[in-house]
Amino acid sequence: MQKEKAPLGLYIHIPFCKSKCDYCDFYSLACKDDNLMDSYLDAVCAHIKEAGSLAPNYKVDTIYFGGGTPSYLGAERLCRLLGSIRKLYKVDKHAEITLEANPDSATDRKALKRLRKAGFNRLSLGVQSMDDVLLQTIGRIHTRQQVQEAVAAA
């Protein structure tokens, strides 16, 4: 029997956004194409399967979905992706599983509840300001009201 190794953290990059913010330096693209998002999801799941075989005896203690705007994929795709990880890695029952979200894509309580049930337990809201004029100036697509709604939904 092999000795368990140091904990492993996983980062999953989701490059899709509703629109590209003027200041963003991360690889992301404005995308409304469900077929492209589904194809990307299939490729990431295939890579997870490939990489999972290289990580035996590692326990995953953190999983971070960053981007882009990972929440833009929607609860169904995100749950599928997390399910693929859980099948192929030993995920600690107390693992921190984080989802980055823009406030405009995190106001649906039903979707957030589904994500929570799947195992997501930390939500990182991309709130750069609570000033609607400043948000518009920097190219953000959410409003102060959507921030308040997202916080309430979470």
FILUM-314561 format. One record per residue (C-alpha): x, y, z; residue in three letters. Coordinates in steps of 0.1 Angstrom, whole numbers, plus 2048, in hexadecimal, padded with zeros to 3 digits. Example, Ala and Ser with C-alpha at 12.3 -4.5 7.8 and 13.67 -1.06 7.14 Angstrom:
% residues 2
px|py|pz|resn
87B|7D3|84E|ALA
889|7F5|847|SER
***
This chain:
% residues 154
px|py|pz|resn
800|800|800|MET
80E|822|7F6|GLN
811|83E|80F|LYS
7F9|85B|80A|GLU
80A|87A|7FB|LYS
807|89F|804|ALA
7E5|8AF|7FC|PRO
7DF|8BA|7D8|LEU
7CC|8D9|7CD|GLY
7BB|8DB|7AB|LEU
7B5|8FA|797|TYR
79C|8F8|77A|ILE
79D|915|762|HIS
77C|91E|752|ILE
784|939|738|PRO
760|944|72F|PHE
750|965|738|CYS
731|979|72D|LYS
749|995|723|SER
76E|99C|726|LYS
776|9B6|741|CYS
78D|9D2|735|ASP
7A6|9CC|752|TYR
7A7|9A6|751|CYS
7C8|995|74A|ASP
7BC|972|74E|PHE
7B6|95C|730|TYR
791|95F|72A|SER
779|965|70E|LEU
756|972|70A|ALA
742|953|700|CYS
71D|94C|6FB|LYS
723|92B|6E8|ASP
716|90D|6FB|ASP
726|8F5|6E3|ASN
749|905|6EA|LEU
743|903|70F|MET
738|8DF|70D|ASP
756|8D6|6F8|SER
76D|8E7|711|TYR
75C|8D5|72D|LEU
761|8B3|71B|ASP
786|8BC|716|ALA
78B|8C5|73A|VAL
77A|8A6|746|CYS
791|891|72F|ALA
7AF|8A3|73D|HIS
7A3|89D|761|ILE
7A1|878|759|LYS
7C4|878|74A|GLU
7D3|88B|766|ALA
7C1|878|781|GLY
7D3|858|779|SER
7F4|86B|780|LEU
7E9|874|7A3|ALA
7E3|854|7B6|PRO
7E4|856|7DC|ASN
7E0|87C|7DC|TYR
7C3|88A|7EF|LYS
7B4|8AA|7E0|VAL
7AE|8C4|7FB|ASP
7A6|8E2|7E5|THR
795|8E6|7C3|ILE
793|909|7B5|TYR
77E|911|796|PHE
78C|932|788|GLY
78B|945|768|GLY
77B|957|756|GLY
75A|953|767|THR
755|92E|770|PRO
732|934|77C|SER
729|93D|758|TYR
72B|918|750|LEU
70C|912|764|GLY
704|8FA|780|ALA
6FF|8DB|76A|GLU
721|8DE|759|ARG
733|8E7|77A|LEU
723|8C9|78C|CYS
72E|8B2|770|ARG
751|8C0|772|LEU
753|8BC|798|LEU
745|899|795|GLY
761|88F|77C|SER
77B|89B|795|ILE
76A|888|7B2|ARG
76A|868|79D|LYS
78F|86A|794|LEU
79F|87A|7B3|TYR
79D|873|7D8|LYS
78C|893|7E3|VAL
78E|89A|808|ASP
76B|89B|818|LYS
775|8BE|826|HIS
784|8CB|806|ALA
77F|8F0|7FE|GLU
76E|8F2|7DD|ILE
76D|915|7D0|THR
75A|924|7B3|LEU
761|947|7A5|GLU
742|959|79A|ALA
738|97B|78D|ASN
71A|988|7A1|PRO
703|988|782|ASP
709|962|77F|SER
704|95A|7A4|ALA
6E1|966|7AC|THR
6CE|945|7A5|ASP
6C8|935|7C7|ARG
6BD|914|7B7|LYS
6DE|912|7A3|ALA
6F3|91B|7C2|LEU
6E1|901|7D6|LYS
6E8|8E7|7BC|ARG
70D|8F1|7BC|LEU
70E|8EF|7E2|ARG
6FF|8CC|7E1|LYS
719|8C1|7C8|ALA
735|8CC|7DF|GLY
73D|8F0|7D8|PHE
742|900|7F9|ASN
752|922|7F2|ARG
747|93D|7DA|LEU
75F|959|7CF|SER
74A|976|7C2|LEU
75C|98E|7AA|GLY
752|9AE|7B9|VAL
769|9CA|7AF|GLN
752|9E6|7BB|SER
72F|9EE|7C8|MET
72E|A0E|7B3|ASP
719|A08|793|ASP
72B|A25|781|VAL
74D|A17|789|LEU
742|9F4|780|LEU
737|A01|75E|GLN
757|A15|759|THR
76D|9F6|75F|ILE
757|9E0|748|GLY
747|9CB|762|ARG
725|9BD|758|ILE
715|9B9|77B|HIS
705|9D3|790|THR
705|9DC|7B5|ARG
6E2|9CC|7B7|GLN
6EF|9AC|7A9|GLN
70B|9AB|7C2|VAL
6F1|9AE|7DE|GLN
6DB|993|7CE|GLU
6F9|97B|7CA|ALA
703|980|7EE|VAL
6E0|979|7F9|ALA
6DD|95A|7E3|ALA
6FE|94D|7F0|ALA
***
